[in-house]
Amino acid sequence: MPLPTSLQPGLSITQTTTVLSPGGRSEQLEQLAIETPYTIALNDETIGASMVLPVGLEEFAAGFLFGQGYIKKPGEIREILVCPEGRVAVYADVEVSAPKEVIITSGCGGTGKISREMLEGAFEPLQECRISFAEISDFIRQALQYSPLGPQTHCVHGCGLWQDGGLKVFFEDVGRHNAVDKVLGAILLGRATPRGAIYTTGRLTSDMVLKCARIGIPIIMSRTAPSSLGLAIARSAGATLAAYARPDRLNVFNAPERIID
Amino acid sequence: MPLPTSLQPGLSITQTTTVLSPGGRSEQLEQLAIETPYTIALNDETIGASMVLPVGLEEFAAGFLFGQGYIKKPGEIREILVCPEGRVAVYADVEVSAPKEVIITSGCGGTGKISREMLEGAFEPLQECRISFAEISDFIRQALQYSPLGPQTHCVHGCGLWQDGGLKVFFEDVGRHNAVDKVLGAILLGRATPRGAIYTTGRLTSDMVLKCARIGIPIIMSRTAPSSLGLAIARSAGATLAAYARPDRLNVFNAPERIID
């Protein structure tokens, strides 16, 4: 597991602010999450640029290229170079051809584009697994411990993957999507497998559910809500979709049978 | 002012869910926000497609095209046709030429793309105004009343514009960006002016601040936090940036002098 993001330097800045209230004006220190542009290149061709929290950039680049449909499965990526001037160069055994019709999504994240083809396509079978409610509780508890930048800056989303009885990876980002992309990137880089549960602090709109299902994750959970189309995609893929996840409560919108007592 | 979104049909669906807790399983009804794809065309050329909450679509299309750099100011749009099959056709006195290098942003919204040119460009002077703290309090209070889908679905963001002592427009959307785009669209369609304060429930990342400043709004406020780059852009544009906005408290990160006692 990487260090919790608050223990890593360079991810937030401190700023003096003026607090206005009926009692008058006062000064207060606030922490702001760093948001910085990174360009992603695949086989030396620029694919796009995204605003990110500069941590987990290898995973981000891999997940970004998966979200956009360039990378399809683990094993395709040969090398990733993170350049300090804001560029991540990915080398992979794939053809660089852009998806046809793209839809800009409601995603609070870097990869706010999906192809209509992906949206309407059929799903491969998910990586099956069942997880107990007690394990889910542990997952949520640990995920909250691993996301200190969230409460400090109120400007990042967190996303983690639980498998084989433990929290396998956890990432934060200024984008709801980017945080998920980092987790998916860890799968694509062989650091985890899809056979488990993913938890995000962000809303489960269509694009979020779609990429989790496309990579084969069977249990998709959020601290907050799904949209109508997020639920429709979970049903179509047969994924378990759960929302309002807390250590002592989970609200399951689809396929509750994967969470056992 | 339009009707609060909860009084409009077709914006949410009800779904039975399974609630898991240490006490066992129970059923509960939940409301989900409708998320649906719309394609935006400008002068009969398809510009993009976005996932939206299907309300305020004229404003959304106008704001979307502004966010992407196609529409630059009020008065350019001649006609907007909202087609039931998921397409909004905009006709405007502009050349359809795509921005050069685009950056996919951290935006939880449809228009998650900005051009590097916009990001690094100079700002026109903002439309100056000053607003009292008492008015800001009224604004936040009224904005919360006008966003019923938020607490019902936990899956939408709200955005409103306050000017001349009253709430001028308010919109909700599944995307943080889309909600802002609808407000900017109302300005582009001559239904409001930039001379006032904008409030969003979403985070103020770079792209959010950038488009509000580009259209000339001097006071930009959020229920939650800005990012580092959101603050940098507000400084560069000279905009007032306020966060954690509540009826009785406002945390000003830049240019507090526009909010008077």
HADDOCK unambig.tbl for C-alpha pairs under 7 A between the chains (distance, minus, plus):
assign (segid A and resid 17 and name CA) (segid B and resid 251 and name CA) 6.34 0.50 0.50
assign (segid A and resid 17 and name CA) (segid B and resid 252 and name CA) 5.52 0.50 0.50
assign (segid A and resid 17 and name CA) (segid B and resid 253 and name CA) 4.80 0.50 0.50
assign (segid A and resid 18 and name CA) (segid B and resid 251 and name CA) 5.73 0.50 0.50
assign (segid A and resid 18 and name CA) (segid B and resid 252 and name CA) 4.95 0.50 0.50
assign (segid A and resid 18 and name CA) (segid B and resid 253 and name CA) 6.55 0.50 0.50
assign (segid A and resid 19 and name CA) (segid B and resid 250 and name CA) 5.73 0.50 0.50
assign (segid A and resid 19 and name CA) (segid B and resid 251 and name CA) 4.38 0.50 0.50
assign (segid A and resid 19 and name CA) (segid B and resid 252 and name CA) 6.03 0.50 0.50
assign (segid A and resid 20 and name CA) (segid B and resid 249 and name CA) 5.69 0.50 0.50
assign (segid A and resid 20 and name CA) (segid B and resid 250 and name CA) 5.14 0.50 0.50
assign (segid A and resid 20 and name CA) (segid B and resid 251 and name CA) 6.25 0.50 0.50
assign (segid A and resid 21 and name CA) (segid B and resid 248 and name CA) 5.59 0.50 0.50
assign (segid A and resid 21 and name CA) (segid B and resid 249 and name CA) 4.64 0.50 0.50
assign (segid A and resid 21 and name CA) (segid B and resid 250 and name CA) 6.60 0.50 0.50
assign (segid A and resid 22 and name CA) (segid B and resid 248 and name CA) 6.43 0.50 0.50
assign (segid A and resid 32 and name CA) (segid B and resid 226 and name CA) 6.80 0.50 0.50
assign (segid A and resid 32 and name CA) (segid B and resid 227 and name CA) 5.38 0.50 0.50
assign (segid A and resid 32 and name CA) (segid B and resid 228 and name CA) 5.43 0.50 0.50
assign (segid A and resid 33 and name CA) (segid B and resid 227 and name CA) 5.19 0.50 0.50
assign (segid A and resid 33 and name CA) (segid B and resid 228 and name CA) 5.77 0.50 0.50
assign (segid A and resid 34 and name CA) (segid B and resid 227 and name CA) 6.19 0.50 0.50
assign (segid A and resid 34 and name CA) (segid B and resid 228 and name CA) 5.00 0.50 0.50
assign (segid A and resid 35 and name CA) (segid B and resid 227 and name CA) 6.07 0.50 0.50
assign (segid A and resid 35 and name CA) (segid B and resid 228 and name CA) 5.83 0.50 0.50
assign (segid A and resid 35 and name CA) (segid B and resid 229 and name CA) 5.64 0.50 0.50
assign (segid A and resid 48 and name CA) (segid B and resid 103 and name CA) 6.52 0.50 0.50
assign (segid A and resid 48 and name CA) (segid B and resid 104 and name CA) 6.93 0.50 0.50
assign (segid A and resid 49 and name CA) (segid B and resid 102 and name CA) 6.95 0.50 0.50
assign (segid A and resid 49 and name CA) (segid B and resid 103 and name CA) 4.54 0.50 0.50
assign (segid A and resid 49 and name CA) (segid B and resid 104 and name CA) 5.58 0.50 0.50
assign (segid A and resid 50 and name CA) (segid B and resid 103 and name CA) 5.32 0.50 0.50
assign (segid A and resid 50 and name CA) (segid B and resid 104 and name CA) 4.47 0.50 0.50
assign (segid A and resid 50 and name CA) (segid B and resid 105 and name CA) 5.28 0.50 0.50
assign (segid A and resid 51 and name CA) (segid B and resid 104 and name CA) 6.71 0.50 0.50
assign (segid A and resid 51 and name CA) (segid B and resid 105 and name CA) 5.02 0.50 0.50
assign (segid A and resid 51 and name CA) (segid B and resid 106 and name CA) 5.42 0.50 0.50
assign (segid A and resid 52 and name CA) (segid B and resid 106 and name CA) 6.86 0.50 0.50
assign (segid A and resid 102 and name CA) (segid B and resid 49 and name CA) 6.95 0.50 0.50
assign (segid A and resid 103 and name CA) (segid B and resid 48 and name CA) 6.55 0.50 0.50
assign (segid A and resid 103 and name CA) (segid B and resid 49 and name CA) 4.55 0.50 0.50
assign (segid A and resid 103 and name CA) (segid B and resid 50 and name CA) 5.31 0.50 0.50
assign (segid A and resid 104 and name CA) (segid B and resid 48 and name CA) 6.95 0.50 0.50
assign (segid A and resid 104 and name CA) (segid B and resid 49 and name CA) 5.59 0.50 0.50
assign (segid A and resid 104 and name CA) (segid B and resid 50 and name CA) 4.47 0.50 0.50
assign (segid A and resid 104 and name CA) (segid B and resid 51 and name CA) 6.68 0.50 0.50
assign (segid A and resid 104 and name CA) (segid B and resid 110 and name CA) 5.53 0.50 0.50
assign (segid A and resid 104 and name CA) (segid B and resid 111 and name CA) 6.80 0.50 0.50
assign (segid A and resid 105 and name CA) (segid B and resid 50 and name CA) 5.30 0.50 0.50
assign (segid A and resid 105 and name CA) (segid B and resid 51 and name CA) 5.00 0.50 0.50
assign (segid A and resid 105 and name CA) (segid B and resid 109 and name CA) 6.55 0.50 0.50
assign (segid A and resid 105 and name CA) (segid B and resid 110 and name CA) 5.23 0.50 0.50
assign (segid A and resid 106 and name CA) (segid B and resid 51 and name CA) 5.43 0.50 0.50
assign (segid A and resid 106 and name CA) (segid B and resid 52 and name CA) 6.88 0.50 0.50
assign (segid A and resid 106 and name CA) (segid B and resid 108 and name CA) 5.59 0.50 0.50
assign (segid A and resid 106 and name CA) (segid B and resid 109 and name CA) 4.16 0.50 0.50
assign (segid A and resid 106 and name CA) (segid B and resid 110 and name CA) 4.89 0.50 0.50
assign (segid A and resid 106 and name CA) (segid B and resid 174 and name CA) 6.18 0.50 0.50
assign (segid A and resid 106 and name CA) (segid B and resid 175 and name CA) 4.46 0.50 0.50
assign (segid A and resid 107 and name CA) (segid B and resid 107 and name CA) 6.75 0.50 0.50
assign (segid A and resid 107 and name CA) (segid B and resid 108 and name CA) 4.50 0.50 0.50
assign (segid A and resid 107 and name CA) (segid B and resid 109 and name CA) 5.58 0.50 0.50
assign (segid A and resid 107 and name CA) (segid B and resid 175 and name CA) 6.75 0.50 0.50
assign (segid A and resid 108 and name CA) (segid B and resid 106 and name CA) 5.60 0.50 0.50
assign (segid A and resid 108 and name CA) (segid B and resid 107 and name CA) 4.48 0.50 0.50
assign (segid A and resid 108 and name CA) (segid B and resid 108 and name CA) 2.65 0.50 0.50
assign (segid A and resid 108 and name CA) (segid B and resid 109 and name CA) 5.97 0.50 0.50
assign (segid A and resid 109 and name CA) (segid B and resid 105 and name CA) 6.55 0.50 0.50
assign (segid A and resid 109 and name CA) (segid B and resid 106 and name CA) 4.16 0.50 0.50
assign (segid A and resid 109 and name CA) (segid B and resid 107 and name CA) 5.55 0.50 0.50
assign (segid A and resid 109 and name CA) (segid B and resid 108 and name CA) 5.94 0.50 0.50
assign (segid A and resid 110 and name CA) (segid B and resid 104 and name CA) 5.54 0.50 0.50
assign (segid A and resid 110 and name CA) (segid B and resid 105 and name CA) 5.22 0.50 0.50
assign (segid A and resid 110 and name CA) (segid B and resid 106 and name CA) 4.88 0.50 0.50
assign (segid A and resid 111 and name CA) (segid B and resid 104 and name CA) 6.78 0.50 0.50
assign (segid A and resid 112 and name CA) (segid B and resid 112 and name CA) 6.08 0.50 0.50
assign (segid A and resid 153 and name CA) (segid B and resid 225 and name CA) 6.89 0.50 0.50
assign (segid A and resid 154 and name CA) (segid B and resid 224 and name CA) 6.57 0.50 0.50
assign (segid A and resid 154 and name CA) (segid B and resid 225 and name CA) 5.57 0.50 0.50
assign (segid A and resid 155 and name CA) (segid B and resid 203 and name CA) 6.36 0.50 0.50
assign (segid A and resid 155 and name CA) (segid B and resid 225 and name CA) 5.59 0.50 0.50
assign (segid A and resid 155 and name CA) (segid B and resid 226 and name CA) 6.59 0.50 0.50
assign (segid A and resid 155 and name CA) (segid B and resid 227 and name CA) 6.27 0.50 0.50
assign (segid A and resid 174 and name CA) (segid B and resid 106 and name CA) 6.20 0.50 0.50
assign (segid A and resid 175 and name CA) (segid B and resid 106 and name CA) 4.46 0.50 0.50
assign (segid A and resid 175 and name CA) (segid B and resid 107 and name CA) 6.76 0.50 0.50
assign (segid A and resid 203 and name CA) (segid B and resid 155 and name CA) 6.36 0.50 0.50
assign (segid A and resid 224 and name CA) (segid B and resid 154 and name CA) 6.56 0.50 0.50
assign (segid A and resid 225 and name CA) (segid B and resid 153 and name CA) 6.89 0.50 0.50
assign (segid A and resid 225 and name CA) (segid B and resid 154 and name CA) 5.57 0.50 0.50
assign (segid A and resid 225 and name CA) (segid B and resid 155 and name CA) 5.59 0.50 0.50
assign (segid A and resid 226 and name CA) (segid B and resid 32 and name CA) 6.80 0.50 0.50
assign (segid A and resid 226 and name CA) (segid B and resid 155 and name CA) 6.58 0.50 0.50
assign (segid A and resid 227 and name CA) (segid B and resid 32 and name CA) 5.39 0.50 0.50
assign (segid A and resid 227 and name CA) (segid B and resid 33 and name CA) 5.20 0.50 0.50
assign (segid A and resid 227 and name CA) (segid B and resid 34 and name CA) 6.19 0.50 0.50
assign (segid A and resid 227 and name CA) (segid B and resid 35 and name CA) 6.09 0.50 0.50
assign (segid A and resid 227 and name CA) (segid B and resid 155 and name CA) 6.26 0.50 0.50
assign (segid A and resid 228 and name CA) (segid B and resid 32 and name CA) 5.42 0.50 0.50
assign (segid A and resid 228 and name CA) (segid B and resid 33 and name CA) 5.77 0.50 0.50
assign (segid A and resid 228 and name CA) (segid B and resid 34 and name CA) 5.00 0.50 0.50
assign (segid A and resid 228 and name CA) (segid B and resid 35 and name CA) 5.84 0.50 0.50
assign (segid A and resid 229 and name CA) (segid B and resid 35 and name CA) 5.65 0.50 0.50
assign (segid A and resid 248 and name CA) (segid B and resid 21 and name CA) 5.60 0.50 0.50
assign (segid A and resid 248 and name CA) (segid B and resid 22 and name CA) 6.44 0.50 0.50
assign (segid A and resid 249 and name CA) (segid B and resid 20 and name CA) 5.67 0.50 0.50
assign (segid A and resid 249 and name CA) (segid B and resid 21 and name CA) 4.61 0.50 0.50
assign (segid A and resid 250 and name CA) (segid B and resid 19 and name CA) 5.72 0.50 0.50
assign (segid A and resid 250 and name CA) (segid B and resid 20 and name CA) 5.12 0.50 0.50
assign (segid A and resid 250 and name CA) (segid B and resid 21 and name CA) 6.57 0.50 0.50
assign (segid A and resid 251 and name CA) (segid B and resid 17 and name CA) 6.35 0.50 0.50
assign (segid A and resid 251 and name CA) (segid B and resid 18 and name CA) 5.75 0.50 0.50
assign (segid A and resid 251 and name CA) (segid B and resid 19 and name CA) 4.39 0.50 0.50
assign (segid A and resid 251 and name CA) (segid B and resid 20 and name CA) 6.25 0.50 0.50
assign (segid A and resid 252 and name CA) (segid B and resid 17 and name CA) 5.52 0.50 0.50
assign (segid A and resid 252 and name CA) (segid B and resid 18 and name CA) 4.95 0.50 0.50
assign (segid A and resid 252 and name CA) (segid B and resid 19 and name CA) 6.03 0.50 0.50
assign (segid A and resid 253 and name CA) (segid B and resid 17 and name CA) 4.79 0.50 0.50
assign (segid A and resid 253 and name CA) (segid B and resid 18 and name CA) 6.55 0.50 0.50
